[in-house]
């Protein structure tokens, strides 16, 4: 289930984070409306967002280089 973040640059991670955040908000909206096909997708999306935030934090701390 590991998301491919090993070779991701900082700009790619930021773009993917924005995309995943928008997807998560759409999933939350659809859950409220009752149009959920796969209820586990929200959990997977949340975990991908956390992994991307970790990558961005590593760049911020200098543990990763571009």
N, C-alpha and C positions, 0 to 999 in steps of 0.2 A: 504494500500500500504506500510505500515510500514515494513521494512526489519527486520528480527529477529537478533537483535544485543544486546539484553538485557543481555544474558548470554554468550556472545562470549568472549573468552579469547584474549589476545593481539596477540598471535601467530596465532590463527585462523583468526583474523581480517586481519593480514598482508597477509596470504595466500589467503584469499578471495579477498583482494584488488588487488593482482597481477593477479588473475584469471579474475576479472571483468575488469581490465584495458586492458588485452589482448583481452577480448571479445569486449570491446568498440572499440579498434583499428580495429578489424576485421569488425565490423559493419560499421565503417567509410569507410574502404576500399571497402566494398560491395556497399555502397551508391554511391561512385564515379563510380563504374563499372555499377551501375544501377540494381543490383540484390537485391533489398530490398523487403522483404515479408511484414514486419510490421514496418512502419516508426516510430511508437511510442516506439519501443524497445530501440532505442538509448537514448531517454529521460529517460526511466526507469532505464537503465544501468547507466547513468550519475548520477542519484539521489542515486542509491545504492552505487556508488563510494563515493559520498559526505557523506553518512551516515557512511561508513566504515572509512573514513578519520576523521570524528568527533569522532568516538569511539577511534581511535588511539591517537587523540589529548587529549581526556579525560584521557587515561592511562598516557600520557606524563605529564599532569598537576597534576596527582595524584587524580583525582576525581573518578577513578575506580581502583579497586584492583583486582588482579588475583585470 
